[in-house]
């Protein structure tokens, strides 16, 4: 951990140890191996060549020790399945996770997956309370006790039914949109707040004709010609009977990622699932 985060104090915080304890363990290890493992430069440290060699040898051993309880249970009681709990919003559950869950189930058929349909602050609270192992989705404000890493980027788009007048407009402006009924999600959701902020910034008023909770419902009502909507490209599968045009000129891109506790250990099944989302997730020092 010290090699990963580049400091004894950071390593101590993540391992829930004192900084002197970590320093003493490193010193003891260097004395035992008769090799200098780190170069110290004040609070910053870096691995020596000997340290790099030891890390390369130790990493697979550490990973095997971390996975020992899971592997033992799989051998000793194969009928007992482990479980991972994932917090995610509707968009993540419907559009991001299905293929990942399918791949995970093929590799680990004895692991039970529970999807908790919560997002935003509710997802972070579920992580803190130990109700879920991690969360998948967007995060606007990352608390100090939480780790978040982006994995997906999506663009904002305007969706319209076939034959709508705006489908023929090459460069759609906010003024164009104000002329038509707009279908949006509820006001407490982040998407509504972003739309509201952008129109207020440009001193424009839009026609909010309909409010719908689900992206699938919004798309269906747009297909029926009951209005147009501004959605994230994550919600588009390519099978919809509608026209989509990007609005990146006015609205920010949307980022989805993985959220977990800064302190605490994930189970091996949870790590395996996250690595299907982002193979480099645990290689980052955040």
Secondary structure, DSSP 8 states (H G I E B T S, - for coil): -HHHHT-HHHHHHHHT--HHHHHHHHHHHHHHHTS--EEEETTEEEE-HHHHHHHHHHHHHHHHHHTHHHHHHHHH-TTS--EEEEEE-HHIIIIIHHHHHHHHHHH-TT-EEEEEE--THHHHHHHHTTS-SEEEE--SS--TTEEEEEEEEE-EEEEEETT-GGGG-SS--HHHHTTSEEEE--TTSHHHHHHHHHHHHTT---EEEEE-S-HHHHHHHHHTTS-EEEEEGGG--S--SEEEEE-TTTS--EEEEEEEESSS---HHHHHHHHHH-TTGGG---
